[in-house]
Structures are given as C-alpha cells and as structure tokens.
Amino acid sequence: MIPLNYAILKLFTKIDEGCADTVMETLKDQYGSFNAFKKDAIINALMTAEANGLLEETRFDLDLNNELRVYYRAHEEGAATINQYIKD
C-alpha cells in the first residue's frame, strides 16, 4: 500500500475532478483506519498539491451542512508529474 498522500494524488489522475469528500469516500476502505485520514488533513494535502502545481481548483460549492467544498483536478502536466513519480 502506498502512503496516503500518494494515494490522494494518484486518485486525481484517475478522476475528472474531486473534493475532500470524494477522496474520503473513495479511499476509506484502504485508509480509513489511518490517523491522518481526517477531512482537515485531506484538505491540507489537496491545498498543498495545488500550491505545488500538481492540482488546480475547478469549482466550489456548499455541502448539505453549508460547509465549503473546493473541487480540484489534475491538469495534464500535473497528472504527468504525478504519474512519473507514483507508479501504479
């Protein structure tokens, strides 16, 4: 099993876009027991990936609890970089 942050990045090379909720739903079976598998930590990982140029924001909305959800995608160059360093 690869590290959680790697799994988060790799997920974005396989989906059109997603938010922290998408990550949690998709990876909960494998990583749900990890201490770092918390929404705040995942949001931080996504924001870091964006700051490093691997992901970009696509849109935002409010969930049913009126909490902000920011959606990201891996653009072509970001996906290529992720795939270069994190193999399937």
C-alpha positions as CSV (number, residue, x, y, z in Angstrom):
1,M,0.0,0.0,0.0
2,I,1.3,3.4,-0.9
3,P,1.4,6.4,1.5
4,L,-1.9,8.2,1.9
5,N,-0.7,11.4,0.3
6,Y,0.5,9.5,-2.7
7,A,-2.9,7.7,-2.9
8,I,-4.6,11.1,-2.9
9,L,-2.5,12.4,-5.7
10,K,-2.8,9.2,-7.7
11,L,-6.6,9.3,-7.3
12,F,-6.7,12.7,-9.1
13,T,-5.0,11.1,-12.2
14,K,-8.0,8.7,-12.5
15,I,-11.0,11.1,-11.9
16,D,-12.1,14.2,-13.7
17,E,-12.4,16.2,-10.5
18,G,-13.0,15.8,-6.8
19,C,-13.0,17.3,-3.4
20,A,-12.0,16.1,0.1
21,D,-15.3,14.3,0.4
22,T,-14.6,12.4,-2.9
23,V,-11.2,11.4,-1.5
24,M,-12.6,10.2,1.7
25,E,-15.4,8.2,0.1
26,T,-13.0,6.6,-2.5
27,L,-10.1,5.8,-0.1
28,K,-12.0,5.0,3.1
29,D,-11.8,1.2,2.7
30,Q,-8.0,1.2,2.4
31,Y,-7.0,4.2,4.5
32,G,-10.0,4.7,6.9
33,S,-8.0,3.4,9.9
34,F,-5.1,5.8,9.3
35,N,-4.7,8.6,11.9
36,A,-4.2,11.1,9.1
37,F,-7.4,10.1,7.4
38,K,-9.3,13.1,8.6
39,K,-11.0,15.7,6.4
40,D,-8.8,18.6,7.6
41,A,-5.7,16.6,6.8
42,I,-7.0,15.7,3.3
43,I,-8.0,19.3,2.6
44,N,-4.5,20.3,3.6
45,A,-3.0,17.7,1.3
46,L,-5.1,19.0,-1.6
47,M,-4.2,22.6,-0.9
48,T,-0.5,21.6,-0.8
49,A,-0.8,19.8,-4.1
50,E,-2.4,22.9,-5.6
51,A,0.3,25.1,-4.2
52,N,2.9,22.8,-5.7
53,G,1.3,23.0,-9.2
54,L,0.0,19.3,-9.3
55,L,-3.7,20.1,-8.9
56,E,-5.8,23.1,-9.8
57,E,-9.2,24.3,-8.5
58,T,-12.1,23.7,-10.8
59,R,-15.1,24.9,-8.8
60,F,-16.6,25.2,-5.3
61,D,-20.0,24.7,-3.6
62,L,-21.6,24.2,-0.2
63,D,-22.4,20.7,1.1
64,L,-25.6,19.9,3.0
65,N,-24.1,21.3,6.2
66,N,-23.2,24.6,4.4
67,E,-19.5,23.8,4.5
68,L,-17.4,24.9,1.6
69,R,-16.3,22.2,-0.8
70,V,-13.4,23.0,-3.1
71,Y,-13.0,20.8,-6.2
72,Y,-9.7,20.1,-7.8
73,R,-8.4,18.3,-10.9
74,A,-5.0,17.2,-12.1
75,H,-4.2,19.1,-15.2
76,E,-2.2,17.4,-18.0
77,E,1.2,18.5,-16.7
78,G,0.3,17.8,-13.0
79,A,-1.0,14.3,-13.9
80,A,2.1,13.6,-15.9
81,T,4.3,14.6,-13.0
82,I,2.3,12.6,-10.5
83,N,2.4,9.5,-12.8
84,Q,6.1,9.9,-13.3
85,Y,6.9,9.6,-9.6
86,I,4.0,7.5,-8.4
87,K,3.6,4.3,-10.4
88,D,0.5,2.1,-10.4
